[in-house]
Amino acid sequence: MTTGTTSVEQAARALVARAGEVALCLDFDGTLSPVVDDPEAARPLHGVVELLDPLARRFAAVAIISGRPAPYLAEHVAVPGVRYLGLYGLQEGYQGEVRVDPRLEAARPAVVAATEALADSPAVRESGAWLEDKVYAVGVHTRRVDDPDRWADAIDRTAREVAERYGLEIIPGKMVWELRPAVRGDKGDGVRRVVAESGARSVVVVGDDLGDLPAFAAVAQLTTEGHDGLRVAVRSAEAPSALLASADLVLDGPEGVLDFLRLLAA
């Protein structure tokens, strides 16, 4: 399932036939949740949470892998049996417990200092950009800024200067700059961990942003090791062309994802 294209119905039938061997890895923003101007207001599309319950019982694994903190995912997608891999897999919530990479704990003071520096910067203050405190990372959002294109360059320069000053790295997204510790870890690592720990022989990754490219790459690598894989891109006006080009299946927005999950749960 990793070359060419396939229909939604064909893909769903093939996955349902071997559900006990399939790991389902889902992004959150733009995939399960519509993209909204206020990131704090993001919630799963109506009907998604109810579908994840039977999927978690039927499939080898269901995991949400996101740049969001794991506790946020666990709060808003509260389904028994679902794994919540936050901060691109460096933080995980499962069955009420949260595990964090110790390297993130060590870098916490740098993140706090960077958050304060961003809050004091003219670019952030004057633009009205929103700072998202992820505890172990900080995001600078411009989605609800008036005329975000006007401020993009200034915020980009500020974010990069602050990241360099405190030894952090930048993960770009759609109208967001995330500063986080330079600790190796991306969605691809999360996908590989879910597959290894669940014993799945097939993996499905669904996502809509640049951060999902490493997850797609992990699927490609796993197929060379004998697994089956399906890379599913979620189309939007902001979806990266590289993600759409490398997908085996393209769905139209979170609504298309909801329809796909309905087929899997039927």
QUIVEN-V654094 format. One record per residue. NEAR is the number of other C-alpha atoms within 10 Angstrom. Layout:
NEAR, NEAR
This chain:
16, 16, 13, 9, 13, 15, 10, 16, 12, 9, 18, 19, 14, 12, 22, 18, 11, 14, 23, 19, 21, 26, 27, 26, 27, 24, 26, 23, 21, 23, 27, 28, 21, 16, 19, 14, 13, 12, 14, 9, 9, 17, 18, 19, 16, 12, 14, 20, 16, 13, 18, 23, 17, 16, 23, 20, 15, 18, 21, 23, 25, 25, 22, 28, 34, 26, 26, 23, 24, 28, 20, 15, 23, 23, 9, 12, 20, 18, 18, 15, 17, 23, 23, 29, 33, 27, 24, 25, 27, 25, 24, 24, 21, 17, 13, 8, 9, 15, 13, 17, 13, 10, 14, 20, 13, 11, 19, 16, 14, 20, 25, 16, 14, 25, 22, 13, 17, 23, 16, 11, 14, 13, 20, 22, 12, 10, 19, 16, 23, 19, 19, 17, 14, 19, 16, 23, 26, 21, 25, 23, 24, 25, 19, 16, 17, 12, 11, 17, 12, 11, 18, 17, 12, 14, 24, 16, 12, 18, 26, 15, 15, 21, 24, 14, 13, 19, 16, 23, 19, 21, 15, 16, 16, 16, 15, 21, 22, 21, 27, 26, 22, 14, 13, 8, 14, 21, 28, 23, 16, 27, 30, 17, 13, 24, 24, 12, 10, 17, 15, 20, 20, 24, 26, 22, 26, 27, 34, 28, 25, 17, 21, 26, 23, 18, 27, 27, 15, 21, 26, 19, 15, 19, 17, 9, 9, 10, 16, 19, 24, 25, 28, 24, 29, 26, 22, 17, 6, 12, 18, 19, 11, 11, 23, 22, 11, 19, 23, 20, 22, 24, 23, 14, 22, 25, 19, 17, 25, 23, 16, 16, 17, 17, 17, 23, 18, 11
